[in-house]
Amino acid sequence: MRTLTKLSAASAAPDRAGEEYAGDTKGVDAKRLDKKAAQRHESAIKHVTGQAAYIDDLPAPANALHIAIGLSPLAHGRLERLDLDPVRAMPGVVDVISFHDVPGHTDIGPVFHGDPIFVENEISYAGQCLFAVAADSHDAARRAAKAAIIEIDEQPASLDPVAATEKNDLVRPTHVQQSGDWQQSLSNARHVVSGEQFIGGQEHFYLEGQACLVTPSEDEGVVVHTSNQHPSETQKLVAEVLGIPFHAVTVEVRRMGGGFGGKETQASPWACIAALIARRTQRPARLRLSRGDDMRLTGKRHPFHSRYRLGVDDDGVIQGGDMTLIGDCGYSPDLSEAIVDRAMFHADNAYSLGAARVTGHRARTHTASNTAFRGFGGPQGMMLIEQAMDDIAHRLGEDPLTIRKRNLYRHGRETTHYGQEVEQLDLLHSLIGQLESSSDYWARRAEISAYNARSPIIRRGLALTPVKFGISFTAKHLNQAGALLHVYTDGSVMINHGGTEMGQGLHTKVCQVVARELGLELSCVSISATRTDKVPNTSPTAASSGADLNGQAARDAALKLRERLFAFALETLWPQAGLKLGDLQLKGGMLMAGSGEGKYRIAWGELVQAAYIGRVSLSAQGFYSTPLIHYDREAAKGRPFYYFAYGAAVSEVAVDTLSGEYQVTRVDILHDVGDSLNPAIDIGQIEGGFIQGMGWLTSEELKWNDAGRLLSDGPATYKIPAFGDLPATFNVELLEGHPNSQASIYRSKAVGEPPFMLAISVWSALRNALASLAPDGQCPRLDTPATPERVLMAIAAMQDHGDKGPAGHPREDDAHVQA
């Protein structure tokens, strides 16, 4: 029976002041949801009724232009000729632009140079932007884009990141983190276990593709409506491309139909192109990529090629070792430096590596520049150590959970390979123990072992994997946020902040924070679109930090306003009462002080009216910056994360060994969100993150041909999970009674990215099922995505090479590895 959280008909009714969560709590701890905190998403009704306006829903003036992009047909070469006269001659065409029509900056790399807005000479991937055409209709623009005459001196495309690394063809320098003498730890180890893996990329596949609408404004400026996770960066790049001041560009984002990282940096090029057209023609310009163009033009999650050598004792406890991660970055840096860094930071997951070296390479290939994706490299880093846990267990004849528990960070071994101390160790251990018990792990393990012994065709597997995910931007300066709060004379409240809403419920949580601080019902607080002319210089909504940063900034603004109103009440309303600031409180829509007959109170609306008459400012600006964090890149030591979020999942699978097909039959999740800001939204994020992670590891396969052209460029060839892929039993619980050890917003913890890595348990369970077919002491290699084809090939490899290791590779004995 499914136990996904659902909203009942009652909870779908219009909001009522103070209404508690009315959702279906089957399979969910009712105690957790009987709080005002469990409010539904502020746009939920709009989402399900189609009233929520996305970029392509925005009405444009009748004279708006439509833009199409001209793409490179080849992956690598030199552009010898680009004849756009045939494009200009097509019906309905108003303007055509290419590299030499850009008045300002032509490189729009978000951090490092290397991302030209249009190709000038060198072509770096199939699908790269050569030119843009603006026409009176979308169809006319698309037809015209195909009329260009393009001549390219084709050159060989580099598509192998391992070979690129060996040639030192990197988009950024290699980085190394090290703790202790890793070589000595390998030499002294009782056992040395080694392995390698390929981790495939992932297409963001947001429901709303890349889209923007740009209108020219007075004084040669532009207003940009965009589906975008980083409005301030887009403001900067548009201004630089146009050669105008930042203040002449206003970027607005009300909501996105999904982002997942794909709109952190790679939404900006389309806004820049549309702004160029709008400025040149003085007409509104709309750009919306088709799904195929979107997939060809934009980057993905980084594929990784990784390997490890770890020394362990007779109990399977890691003494140290060497881990190497090669990220396939595509043709330019984009965010790859930070993404591979985060993979390195998470190469330990929840386990102490001892004396270890972790090396991260950033390989250049002739593909679209890979970019941010939920987890930001963390999932790829965790995959390697989780493979190692399974490999160690099978080498020593132990259950994988036993090996995992022995290697968890613990007192005496609480320092990471980059020098940060892991806090809340007892929480980590108790969380896993609680899930181990509630999921009946050991009883199910015994039952599955007995089943596999008598089942020749269907094999079942079970795995419990933990998650320890660091929360903060690893670029320190991004850990800041601002907010702007307005109170109107009728008592209604409007909050604006620098975060963006992509369906994750950030706006809902920020409204809840303001309502809580001002003692109001949630219905009294509204939120406006994120705009660069309201809150400037904002950070991207990424790194799971949206609520942490923007919630604190909104709280700061609310506290400032509250203190201002308290001071006004003491000085003007109740000057003779002898009250102090600490005597006042806002609660239930009232300002109250004292008790009994000496109790003072005034309704919120009356208080606001009186403050306005008394000429008290009813607007406040808030700001927050995360404390404590730092990282010395030269020394490769520091505290890059404010805190860690924890979780664990148990997944069970059944595999048909004749076809390679499989089902995920049951999943149990216990996840740590501290003191939840909104349990209903947090559970939804956990469910969604897990399923998206499961898709990454099982079905979402990106394929390029030998010439570097993307073949999986639409829903017919790229398979995201569907409803039928959900586990038949899906139990999700929030860990209670463990507030954040750090002073986050109300001691909550981030929930956007950490649940994604819980899906590693599905992949580990597949390996566990296949290991029942392997010779003793072996666990088969299973690269991802673990499609039925890959599963079947792993089975065939074991059958064909029974005396060899995973995928037919000879096993290295300890002496050989140490030598």
N, C-alpha and C positions, 0 to 999 in steps of 0.2 A: 504493500500500500504506500502510495506517495505521501510524504509529509512535508511538502513544500508549503511555505507560508502563503496564504491567499487572503485577499481582501474580500470580506463578505459584502452582501448587498447593503447591510447597515452602514458599513464604513465607506461605501461609495456615495452616501448621501452628502448634500452640501455641508460645509463646515458649520459647526456650532461652537460658540465660545466655550473653551475648556473641554471640548469633547475628547474623551479618552479613546485609545485605539480600539476599534471594533472589529478587528480582523479575525479570521479563522485561526484559532490557536492550536489546532490539532497537530500533535507532534512537537509542540513548542511549549516551553515552560510558561504557564499562564502568569506566574508571579512576575515574570520579567516584563510582561506586556500590559500590566494593569496600572501603568504610569502615564502621566500626561506627556512624558518624554516620547512615547511611542506614537508620534503623529505621522500621518501619511504625507507623502511628497506634496509640496506646495502647488505643483502643476499636475497632479495625478489626474484630476478630472479632465483637464485640458488635453492631456496625453491620450486618454482612452476615448474621448469624444471627437478628437481631431481639431480641437480649437487652438491647440498650442501652435504658435506661428514659428516656423523655421525660415531660413533664408529664402528659399524658393517660394515661400508663401507670402513674402512681403510684396505689397503692391508697388510697382515701379511706374513712373510716368510713361505716357504713351510714346514718347520719343526715346525710350531706353534702348541702348544697344546690347547685343548679345555677342559674347566672345567665344571663340573656339581656338584651340591650341594646335599648332603644327608640330608634329613629333618626328624625332629622328627614327628612321627605319633600321638603323644599324647600331651596334653596341660600341664600336670604337673606330675612329678614323678621323680624317681631316675634312672639314667642310670646304669643298672646292668651289661650289656654286650654289647660290640660293636665289632663284629668280621668282620674285613675288608679283611681278606684273600680271601674270595670269590670275592670281588671287584677287588683285584689285579690280580686274575686269569682270569678275563674277557678279551675278545679279544680287542686289541688296547690300553689297559691301560698302562700308563707309570709311574704314581705316584699317591699315595693316602696319604692324610694328615689329621690329627685330632689334638686334643688339645695338645698332648704331643710332636708334631712335630714342635711346634712354638718356635723359638730360643729366642725371646724377650718377649715383653709384650703380655699377653693373654687377657687382658681386654682393649677394644677399646672404652669405653664410651667417648663421646665427651666432656663432662663437668664433670660429676660425674661417679664414678665407677659403674659397674653393667651390662656391655655389653660384655660378653665373645665372642671371635672370634669363638670358637667352644665350645660346651658343654663339661664340664669335668664330673660333677656328676649330678647336679640338672637341670632338664628340666623345662622351664618356659612358653613355649607356643607351640602350634601345628604348626609345620613348622620351629622350631628353627634349626639352622645349627649344624649338628653333625660332618660332615666330608666333604671333597672335593676330587673329583677324576679327574685326568687329563688324557686325552686319545688323540689318533691321530685324532679323529673326534668328532664332537659335538654329533652325534647319539651314538657313542660308549661310550662316557662319561655318557650320560643319562641312557643308558641301564645298565652300570656297577653300577651306584649309587643305583639301585634297588636291587642289589645282596647282600647288607650288611645284616648281621644278627644282629638284634637289640632287646635287651630284656630290658624292663623298668618296674620298680615297680611303677605302676600307683597310683597316689594320687588324691584326689578331687581337681578340678580346681576352683579357685575363679574367677567368672565372673561378680560379682555384685559390682560396685564401691561404691554404697551407703552402702552396708553391710561392705565393706572393710574399708570405712571411719569410720563407727561406731566402728569397731575393732581397729582403729588407724593403719591399715595396709596401710602405705603411702610410696611413693617413695621419697618424700621430705617433710619437715615440713610444717604445715599449716601457712598461712600468713594472717594478718588482716590489713586492712586500715580503719581508722575511722576519722570522722570529727564531732565534737560536741557531744551532749548528745542524741544519737539516741533513747534510751529508753524513755526519756522524750518527744521526738518528737512524738512517738507513743501514749504515754499516753494522750497527749494534743490534738491530732488530732481530727478533726470533723468526719473523716471517716478513716478507716483502710482497705486497699485492699490487698489481698494476692493471691498468685498463685504459681504454680510450673510447670516445663516443662522438657522434655527430648529432647536434641538436638543430633541428630545422627552424627556419624563420616562421613568421606568422603575419598574415595580412590583417590590418585593423578591422576591415569590413564593417565600419560604422554604418548605421542605416541611412543617415544623411551624409552624402559625399561632400567633397570639398566644394564650397560655394561661397560667393560674396556678391554684394551689391554696393557699388560705389557711386556716390552723387557728388558733383562739383559744388563747392560752397563759395561764399564771398571771399574776397582777398586771396584768390588762387588756391584755396584749400580744398580738402575733400572730407566727406563723411563716409566711413567704411562700415558697412554691416557685414559681419563675417562669422562663419562657424569656426571658432578659434579658441584655443586654450591659453593663448598668450597675447592679449590685446596690446600691451605696451611694446612688446617686441615688434609686432606688426606696425604699430604707429611709427616706431623708429625707422624700420626698413622702408615703409612707404614714403616717409619724409625724405630719406636719403636718396631713394631712387628718383623722386621728383625734384630734389634739390631745394626743398623748402624747410622752414623750421618745424620742429616737432609739434608745436602748438597749433599749426595750421592743419593738422590731421587729427580727426576724432574717430576713434574705433569703438564700435558698440557691439556687444554680444549679449543677447537675452538668454539664449539657450542653444545647445547643440544636440543634434540627434546622434549622440555618441562621439567619443573622441579617442579614448584609450591611449593617448600619446601621439596619435597620428596627426593631431592638429596643434601640437605644441610648437613645432618649427615649420612644418610643411603646409600650413595654411597660409603662410605669409606670401609666397610667390604669386598666388592667384590674386590676392589683394593688391599687390604691387602692379601687376599687369592691368587689372581693371582700373586702378587709379591712373595709370599712364593714359589709357584710352579716355577716361572721363576728363582728364585735364586737357588732352589734345583736342577733343571734340566738343567740350563743354556740354556733354550729354551724360545722363546716368548710364552706367555700364554694369552689366550682369554677367558673371562667369560661373558656370556650374559644370563640373567635369562629369562625363558619363562614367558609369562604373568601370568599364574597361579602361578608359583613359586614366581614371583615378588609380587603378591598380598598376598600370604601366608607369605612370609618372612619379608616383610617390614611393618612399621607402617603407620597409617592413621592420618587424622584429629581427635583430641580428641573428643569423645562424652562427653557431659556434662549433669549432673543432677543438676538443679538449682531451687531455690525457693526465694520468696521475700515477705516481709511485709512492706508496705509503708503507712505512714500517710499523708493524703491530706486534704486541706481545702474545703469549699463548691464550690470553683471554680476549683477544681481538681489539685491545685498546690501542689507539693510534699513538705512536711515539713521535712521529714526525714524517716528513716526506717532501715531495716536490709535485706541484700542480701547475699545469700550463693551459692557458685559455687563449684561443685565437678567435677573435670576433671578426666576422665578415662584414665590413663597414660599408661596402659599396664604394662609389667613386670619390667621396669627399668626407671631411671629418664630421659635419653636422654635430651631433651630440655624442659621437662615439667615444671620445676620451672619457667622459663621465660614465657612459654606459658600461664600458669594459671595466672601469674602476669599480663600479658597483657590483659587477660580476665577481671581481676579485674580493671585494669586501664580504661577499656572501658565499665564497667558495667553502666556507666552514659550515654553513647553515647553523645548526644548533650544537655542533660538536667541536670539542677542543682538538686542534690539529697538532699540538705540541710544537716541536722545533720544525718549522715548515717554511718553504719558499713557495710563493704564488706569483706567477708571471703572467702578464696580460699583453697580448699583441693586438694591434689594430690594423688588419690587412685591407689593402685596397683591391677592389675588383671592379670590373666594368658592368656594374648594375646600379640601379637607383640607390641613392645614399640612404642607408638604413638609419632608423631613427628611434625615438622613444616609443615604448610600448609597455603597457601595464607590467610593472615589476622592474623595468628599466635596467635589464641585465642581471638582476638578482636571480630570476628563475634559472637562467642558463648557468650561473655560478653554482647554485644549489644542486643542479642535476648531477654534477660530477661527483660530489661527495656522497649523494644518495646512491649512486651506482656503486661507489666504493663500499658503502655499508653492506649492500647486498652481496657484493663479491667477497668481502671478508667473512661474512656469515657462512656462505656456502663453502668457502675454503676450509673453515674450521669446524663445519658441521653443527653450527648453532642456528637458532632462529634469528632472522634479521632484526626483530624487535629487541631481542636480548643484546645484540651488538650495538644497536642504536642507543639503548639506555645506558650501556657501559661507557659510551663515548660522549654523552651529553656534557655540556659545560657544567662544572660543579665547583664547590668550594675547594680552593687549592689549584684549580685549573679554570679560572674564570676570565683569563685575558686572551683576547683575540690575537691573530697573527699580525694585526696592524696596531696593537697596543691599547685598544679600548676594553675596559672592564665590563663584563656582561652582568647586568643587574637582574633582580627578581629570579634568581636561580631556583628557589623553592617553587615559584609559580610554574616554571618550565617543567620541573619534575612532576609536580602534582597534577598539572594539566594532562600530561601524557598518562599518568597513572589513572586518573579519573576516566579518560577515554578508553583506556585499556580495559577497565572494568565495565563501563556502561555499554561498550560494544561487544562484550563477551568474546574478546579477542582469542583467548587461549582455548576456550571450548570450540570455537569455530575453527581454529587452527587444527585441532585434533580431528574434527569432523571432516575437514577438507582433505587432510592427509589420508584418512581412511577412504574417502570417496575417490581420490586420485589413484589409490592402490588398486581399486577394482574397476575403474573406468578407462577403457582403452581409447576412447575418442575425445570426450569432453574432459578437459582439465580445468580445475579451479585454482585461483590464486588469491592471496590475502596479503595486505601490507598496511602497516601503520607508519606514516612519515610525519615528522614535525616541521614547523616553520619558525624561524627566528629572523625577523625582517627589520632592518634599521630604518628609522623614520627621521628624515630631514633631507634637504637638498645637500648633496656632497659639495656643491659650490656654495660656500658660506654666505655670500652676499645675497643669494636668492631667498634666504630664510628671513623674510620680512614681509609685512602686509600692512595695508591701510584700509580705513573704513570711514564713511561719512554718514552721520545720523541726523535726520530731521524729525522734529516733532511739530505737527501743525496745530492750529488753535482749536480744532475739534477734538484733540487728543490722539488722533491717529499718528502712526509712526512709519517713517520710511527709512530703510537702511540700504546703503550701497557699499560694496566692497570690491576688492580687486580680483576675487576669485570668479571663475566661470562655471556655469551649470551645464553639465553634459549628461544629465539624468541621474547622477550619483546622489542627489539630495543635499548638496552643499547649501543652496539657498534656504532650504527648509531648516537645516541645523543652525544657520546664522540667525534666522528669524527667531528661532527658539531661544538662542542665547540672549538676544535683545529683550524678548518678552520676559524672560526670567529675571534679568537685571532690573527691569522697570516694573515688575510685579503686574504684568498685563497678560491677558489671554492672547494666544497666538494670533487670533483673528484680528487683533488690533495692529499687528505689525505686518507691513508689506515690504517687498523688495523690488528694486528697479534694476534695469539692465546694467551690466557692467560696462562702464564708459571711461575712456581715458581722460575725459575732461572733468570727471568727478573725483576719481582716485587715481593719481598719477604714478608712473614708475613702478608698476606692479610686477610681481613674479608670476610665472606660469602656474596654472592649476595642474599640478603634477606632484610626483614624489609622495603621494598620499597625504600631503600636508595642507590641503585646502581648508579643512575645518580647524586644524590646529592653528594655522596662521591667521586666517580671516575671522575665525570665531573669536580669537583673542583680540584682534583689532577692533571688531564690533563691540566686544565686551568693554574694551578700553573707552570707546566712544560713549557707550551707555553709562559707564561709571562716572565719566566726567560730567555728563548731563545730569545724572542723578545727584552728584555732589553739589552741582550748581543749584538745583531745585531745593535740596535740603537747606543749603545756606540761605536761600531766599525765604523759605518757610520760617526758619529760626529768626531771621532779621525782620521780616515783614508781617507774616501771618500770626506768629505766636511769640512775639518779642518778650512778653512778660512771663512766659511759662517756665522759664528756667531750664529749658531742655538743652541737651547737648546733641552733637551730630550723631553719636552712637545710639541715641534714643529713637531715631526715626527709621522707618522702613516702608518700602513700597510693596504692597501685597494685595492681591485681589482687586486691583484697580483703584486702590486707595493709598494715600499717604497717611500713615498712622504713627502715633507716639503715645507713650504712657499707657496706663491701664486703669480700669475701674472708672470712678466718676471723673478722674483727672485725665481721661483718655481724650486725645486730640485726633481728629481725622478730617480729611478732605478728599473728595473724589478726584481721580486723576484728571478728568476733563476740567474741573474747576481749578485745580492746581495749575494746569497749563494756561488756562485763560488768565488767571491772576498773574502768573509769571510774565505773560506777554504784556499785560497792562503795566506791569512793573518794569518793563524794558529789559527783561532777562533773555539772553540768547537761548533759543531753543534748537540750536544746531551744535553738533560736536564732531570733531575729527578724532579718529582713533588710530593707533599705530602699535605694532608689536614686532619684536625681533627675537628669534630663538636664542636663549642663552647657552653657554657651556661648550658649544660645538667648535671644533677646530680640526684641521688636518694639515700636517707638514708634508707636502708631497716629496720634498727632497729626502727627508728621513723616512718617509712612508709610515709614519706613526701619527696617532692622534685620536680624537674622539669625533668622528664625522657624523655620528647619530645622537640625537637628543635622548632617544630611548629605543627599545626594541618591542615590537609586537609579536606575540607568540600564537601558535595554533597547532592543531594536529588533526589528521584525517585518517580514517580506516576505510579502505576500499576493497571490495571483493569483486572478482571477475570470473567469467566462465568462457573458456576458449575452445572452439572447435578445431582440433588439430588436423583435420582433413582439408579445411578451407582457409584457416587463419582468421575466420570471423570470430567475434567475441562480443560479450555483453558485460556492462558494468551493472551488477545486480544489486549492490547495496553500498551506500556510503554513509559513514557517521563522522560528523565534524564537531569539534569543540574548539571554539576560537576566543581569543583574548582581545577584548576591546576596552579594557579598563572599566570605568563607570560610563556606560554607553550614553551618548548624547541622544540617540534615537534608536531603540532596539529594533523597531520595525524596519527602518531603512538599513541598519547594519546587517540584519539577517538577509535582506535582499541582496546586499553587496556581497556577502559571503557566498550565497547560492550562485549569483551571477559570475563572480570571479572564479569559483571552482569550475563551473561548466565551461567558461572561456578557456581556462587552463587545460581542461580535459580535451577540448578541441585542438589546442596547440600541440598536445602530446600524442593525439591519436588519429585525427582525421584531416587536419588542415595542412595540406601538402602543397608547397610552392615548387613549380617546375619551370626550368628554363631549357631552351634547346641549346645545341652546341654553339650557336652564333650569339647567344646571350639574350634572346628574345623570351619574354615571359609568356609561358603557355597557359598557366592557370590564372586567367585574367577575368573571371566572372563566376557567378554562382553555379554555372554548369560544370565547371572544372575545378572549383575550389569549394571544399565542403566544410562549412561550419556546423557545429552541433545543432540538431533539430530537436523538437519536443520529444520524439521517440527515442532519442539518445539519453534522456534523463535516467538516472538510476531508478529502478523500481521502488527501492526504499531509499529515502534521502533525508537523513536526520541531521538537523543543524541546531546547535546549542551555543549560547554565549556563556563564557566562563564568568561566574559571578563572585563577588567578594574580593576582587583583586584590583583596586584602583591603581592607576598609573603611579609609579614611584616618583615621577617627575611632575612638575607643576604645569601640566598641559591644561587645556580648557576643561574645567570641571573634572580633572583626572581621567579623562577619556583617552582612548587610543585610536589612531588612524585605522581605517578599515578598507581603503580603496584597493591597495595592491596586495597586502599580505595574504588574503585568501586565495589568490591566483595560484600560489605555490602549493596549496593543499592538494592540487590535482596531481602532483608528482606521485602520490600514493596509487593512482590508477596505473601509471606506467610501471611502478615497482611491483604492483600486484600481477601485471601481465608477465613480467620477468619471473615472478615467483611461480606462476602457473607453468611457464615453459621450463623452469628449472626441474620440474617433476619428470621431465622427459630426458634430462641431461645426465651424464655420468656424475657420480658422487663428487662433490667438491667443485662443481662448475655452475655458473650462472650465465646464461647466454647473453651475448651482446645484442642489444635491441636499440638501434638508433631511432630517432623520432623525426616526423610523426610515426608512431607505431601503427601504421595502417594494417589491415588484414594481409596485404601483400608482404609487408615487412615481417609480420608475425610468421607467415607461412614460410618465408625464406629462412628465418631463424630456426624454425622446426626442421626444415630440410637440411640446413647446415649441421645441426646436431645429429641428424640421422646419417648423414654422409661422412661425418668426421667424429665419430664417437670417441676416438682416442685423442682428440684435439680440443683446444679451447674454443671460446666463443667465435662464431662465424668461421670456423675452420682454421683459426690462427693457432699455432703451437703455443702451449702454455709455457711461460718462462718460470723456471724454478728459482728458488731464492738465491742460489749461488750465482746463477746467470744474471739475475737482475742486479744483485749487489756488485758484480764485476763490471 
